[in-house]
Amino acid sequence: IADLTPAQGYFRQIILAYLKSPEFTNLALRTQKDMKTSVAHPNGIDARFGTAPIKAFDDPRIRQHAYKWRDELAKNSARVADMRLTHLTTIVSWAVDRGLLTKHNLMQIKKLYKSKRAEIYWTEAEVDQLCAVAPPYVQNILKVAVETGLRPGDLRNLNRSHLQKTDFGYRIVMRTAKRGRVVSIPVTEALHLVLKSLPKDQFQVLVGANGVPFKSENSLGSVVSKYRDIAGIRKELRLYDARGTAATKLFKANLSLREVTTFMGWSMQNAANMIETYASMHPDTNSDV
């Protein structure tokens, strides 16, 4: 993008300045990657707005153009359309804060995509069903996921250095890759059995069939999905949905709201909302919440 012209006096100048700013470089690597994709994609931010004069973003009519672009993208994916517009809004917010723009005409644009993933979770029977056909290394992925509630990226990074001795056993303490929050997760009896079964010289908790750590977080999800299909389990289930299973376990265990936030890496507000969601979704937990 930096090699494209013109840039000076055009919105591309703001895009390039944002990508070099500490506000961008301090973001999680995954977030940076997603934003770069939104910027550089053939239907992305630069392709659509890069050659627009900077002053165009101080004109209220830019909101109409942003909506039109979002609606065009939504024909293929509402989720991608929302993400691209969110990233554009982030850049505009930064520019307003830096005084490069005088008005923010893209605030409070409504989203199209509404995720219903919170309604999908692994039941204990489905975990057992997958483990009945999957090799041990795949079983470990799902077992660790439902016991910790960690996202796939954090599962891939989990290693023995994250284990801390406590008065009651062990806990996992690590900083999450997505939001940079520190989570403190008690090692349950089921998780302890997994850790105990690992070779003593294995530093990474989860490894592939060849004993080598996974190269990407997507690799963990792919192999779980492969054996999900072999086991004949509903196809909408993904590895990420193990977070819902872990959250449900917390609610059954009568943990406090603060304990839930520390365990799952949620904000207090998000934790309250999620508890309400899971409690209504799983009637058997209502008496415990």
C-alpha distance (Angstrom), angle and dihedral (degrees) to the residues before:
residue distance angle dihedral
I1 . . .
A2 3.80 . .
D3 3.82 88.9 .
L4 3.79 92.8 54.8
T5 3.79 121.0 96.8
P6 2.91 143.1 -106.2
A7 3.80 104.5 35.9
Q8 3.80 108.0 139.2
G9 3.77 109.1 91.0
Y10 3.78 92.8 6.8
F11 3.81 131.4 98.6
R12 3.81 88.6 -104.5
Q13 3.81 86.4 71.1
I14 3.82 89.3 60.1
I15 3.80 92.0 45.5
L16 3.80 92.1 53.6
A17 3.80 92.3 45.5
Y18 3.80 91.2 51.5
L19 3.81 92.9 50.0
K20 3.82 88.9 55.9
S21 3.81 94.6 45.2
P22 3.83 124.5 104.4
E23 3.81 88.1 -122.4
F24 3.81 86.9 67.4
T25 3.82 101.4 34.0
N26 3.82 91.3 50.9
L27 3.79 91.7 58.2
A28 3.80 120.5 102.9
L29 3.81 111.9 -84.1
R30 3.81 91.6 -115.5
T31 3.81 90.8 53.4
Q32 3.80 90.7 48.2
K33 3.80 89.9 51.5
D34 3.81 92.4 50.1
M35 3.81 92.1 48.7
K36 3.81 92.7 48.3
T37 3.78 88.6 52.4
S38 3.81 90.9 50.6
V39 3.80 89.9 50.3
A40 3.82 100.7 43.3
H41 3.81 102.1 34.4
P42 3.84 115.0 116.2
N43 3.81 86.8 -113.9
G44 3.78 93.0 35.2
I45 3.77 138.0 113.5
D46 3.78 98.2 -78.6
A47 3.80 94.1 45.9
R48 3.79 90.9 52.3
F49 3.79 104.2 34.0
G50 3.81 107.2 11.6
T51 3.81 95.4 99.9
A52 3.80 95.4 40.5
P53 3.81 112.8 113.8
I54 3.79 112.0 -103.6
K55 3.81 90.0 -121.6
A56 3.82 88.9 61.7
F57 3.81 88.6 74.3
D58 3.81 90.0 57.5
D59 3.80 88.3 58.6
P60 3.85 114.2 89.3
R61 3.80 89.3 -137.7
I62 3.82 89.4 73.6
R63 3.80 86.3 79.2
Q64 3.80 89.9 65.9
H65 3.81 91.0 52.1
A66 3.82 91.1 48.5
Y67 3.80 91.8 51.7
K68 3.81 91.7 47.2
W69 3.82 90.5 51.7
R70 3.80 91.4 46.9
D71 3.82 91.8 49.9
E72 3.81 91.6 50.6
L73 3.80 91.1 51.9
A74 3.81 90.7 46.5
K75 3.81 90.6 65.3
N76 3.81 86.3 75.9
S77 3.81 101.2 27.8
A78 3.79 130.3 -3.5
R79 3.79 90.2 -164.1
V80 3.82 93.3 54.9
A81 3.79 90.7 44.3
D82 3.80 91.3 54.3
M83 3.79 92.2 46.3
R84 3.81 93.9 50.5
L85 3.80 91.7 49.3
T86 3.80 91.0 46.6
H87 3.80 89.9 53.8
L88 3.80 90.9 48.3
T89 3.80 89.3 50.7
T90 3.81 90.0 50.4
I91 3.81 91.2 54.7
V92 3.81 91.5 47.4
S93 3.83 91.0 48.9
W94 3.80 89.8 52.4
A95 3.80 91.2 48.8
V96 3.80 92.4 50.6
D97 3.80 90.8 48.8
R98 3.82 90.2 50.9
G99 3.80 92.2 48.6
L100 3.80 93.4 -114.0
L101 3.80 89.2 119.2
T102 3.79 126.3 32.5
K103 3.81 99.0 -153.6
H104 3.79 136.8 36.4
N105 3.78 105.6 -141.5
L106 3.81 96.4 168.5
M107 3.79 100.7 63.8
Q108 3.83 122.0 132.2
I109 3.79 97.0 7.2
K110 3.80 107.0 170.4
K111 3.79 120.9 -117.5
L112 3.79 124.9 -123.4
Y113 3.79 100.5 -158.7
K114 3.78 120.4 76.6
S115 3.77 114.3 -174.2
K116 3.79 117.6 -140.2
R117 3.80 94.8 -176.8
A118 3.81 90.6 113.8
E119 3.79 87.5 70.4
I120 3.81 91.2 59.9
Y121 3.78 121.2 76.8
W122 3.80 139.7 150.5
T123 3.78 114.4 -99.4
E124 3.80 118.4 -145.6
A125 3.80 88.7 -112.1
E126 3.80 91.1 55.5
V127 3.80 92.0 48.8
D128 3.80 88.8 52.6
Q129 3.81 90.6 45.6
L130 3.81 92.3 55.7
C131 3.79 93.3 43.5
A132 3.81 89.6 54.2
V133 3.82 91.6 65.8
A134 3.81 104.5 24.1
P135 3.83 126.5 88.8
P136 3.83 116.8 -109.8
Y137 3.81 95.8 -98.0
V138 3.84 90.6 56.7
Q139 3.80 91.8 44.4
N140 3.80 88.5 54.1
I141 3.80 92.0 54.4
L142 3.79 93.7 56.1
K143 3.80 95.1 38.4
V144 3.80 92.9 52.1
A145 3.82 90.3 44.8
V146 3.82 95.6 53.6
E147 3.81 92.3 43.8
T148 3.82 97.0 47.6
G149 3.79 105.9 27.8
L150 3.82 89.0 -139.3
R151 3.79 119.8 155.9
P152 3.84 117.1 -113.7
G153 3.81 92.1 -102.3
D154 3.80 91.5 54.7
L155 3.80 91.7 43.3
R156 3.79 89.0 57.0
N157 3.81 91.1 51.0
L158 3.81 95.9 45.0
N159 3.80 111.9 118.8
R160 3.79 140.9 156.7
S161 3.81 93.1 -86.2
H162 3.81 87.9 69.5
L163 3.82 91.8 62.0
Q164 3.80 116.7 97.0
K165 3.80 127.9 -173.4
T166 3.82 115.6 -122.9
D167 3.80 135.7 179.6
F168 3.79 88.0 -98.5
G169 3.79 101.5 40.9
Y170 3.79 126.1 -77.0
R171 3.76 138.9 -30.1
I172 3.80 135.7 -166.7
V173 3.79 115.2 -122.7
M174 3.79 118.1 -176.2
R175 3.78 142.4 137.7
T176 3.79 112.7 -111.7
A177 3.79 118.4 -120.9
K178 3.80 96.4 -138.7
R179 3.81 102.8 51.8
G180 3.78 103.0 6.0
R181 3.81 92.5 -121.4
V182 3.80 120.8 149.6
V183 3.80 112.6 -120.9
S184 3.80 125.4 -163.6
I185 3.80 111.8 -159.9
P186 3.81 123.7 -178.0
V187 3.80 113.3 -132.2
T188 3.79 104.8 -118.6
E189 3.78 123.8 -150.0
A190 3.83 90.6 -102.6
L191 3.81 91.4 50.0
H192 3.81 90.8 46.1
L193 3.81 89.5 56.7
V194 3.80 90.6 53.8
L195 3.80 92.5 48.9
K196 3.80 91.2 46.1
S197 3.81 90.8 54.0
L198 3.81 93.6 57.0
P199 3.82 121.0 99.9
K200 3.81 108.8 -96.8
D201 3.79 91.9 -123.3
Q202 3.83 93.2 52.4
F203 3.81 106.2 107.5
Q204 3.82 98.1 179.1
V205 3.80 112.1 67.0
L206 3.81 95.5 -145.4
V207 3.80 121.9 41.8
G208 3.79 136.1 162.5
A209 3.79 129.3 -103.4
N210 3.81 90.0 -80.4
G211 3.80 93.3 52.3
V212 3.81 92.2 -108.7
P213 3.83 120.9 126.1
F214 3.80 115.8 -102.4
K215 3.80 115.2 -94.6
S216 3.81 94.6 -142.5
E217 3.77 140.2 14.0
N218 3.81 89.4 -118.0
S219 3.80 89.2 64.2
L220 3.80 90.8 65.2
G221 3.78 92.6 51.0
S222 3.80 92.8 45.6
V223 3.78 95.4 54.4
V224 3.82 92.4 46.0
S225 3.82 89.9 50.5
K226 3.81 90.0 49.5
Y227 3.81 92.8 57.7
R228 3.81 91.5 38.1
D229 3.80 86.7 63.6
I230 3.80 92.7 44.0
A231 3.80 88.9 53.1
G232 3.80 91.4 49.6
I233 3.81 94.0 -120.0
R234 3.84 120.1 156.1
K235 3.78 109.4 -76.9
E236 3.80 97.7 -133.8
L237 3.81 90.3 72.4
R238 3.80 115.8 100.6
L239 3.77 134.0 177.5
Y240 3.82 89.5 -104.5
D241 3.82 89.4 62.6
A242 3.80 89.1 69.0
R243 3.83 85.2 83.1
G244 3.79 87.9 69.7
T245 3.79 90.2 52.2
A246 3.80 90.9 51.0
A247 3.80 91.5 47.8
T248 3.81 90.8 51.5
K249 3.81 89.9 52.9
L250 3.81 89.4 53.9
F251 3.78 93.0 52.5
K252 3.80 91.2 50.1
A253 3.81 89.3 51.3
N254 3.83 93.4 57.8
L255 3.80 95.5 -121.0
S256 3.79 117.7 172.7
L257 3.80 121.4 -110.1
R258 3.80 90.9 -106.8
E259 3.81 91.4 51.1
V260 3.80 90.3 50.5
T261 3.81 92.0 52.4
T262 3.80 91.3 50.2
F263 3.79 92.2 47.1
M264 3.82 98.4 46.3
G265 3.81 99.5 31.5
W266 3.81 91.1 -121.3
S267 3.77 128.2 143.9
M268 3.81 115.6 -110.2
Q269 3.80 91.5 -107.5
N270 3.80 93.3 48.4
A271 3.79 91.3 47.3
A272 3.81 91.2 54.3
N273 3.79 91.3 49.4
M274 3.80 93.0 47.1
I275 3.79 93.4 48.4
E276 3.79 89.6 53.9
T277 3.81 90.1 48.8
Y278 3.80 96.3 48.8
A279 3.80 94.3 41.5
S280 3.79 91.5 55.8
M281 3.79 91.4 43.0
H282 3.79 96.2 50.5
P283 3.83 109.1 43.5
D284 3.80 91.5 -173.5
T285 3.82 89.3 68.0
N286 3.80 95.8 51.7
S287 3.77 94.9 91.2
D288 3.80 90.1 51.7
V289 3.82 99.2 48.4
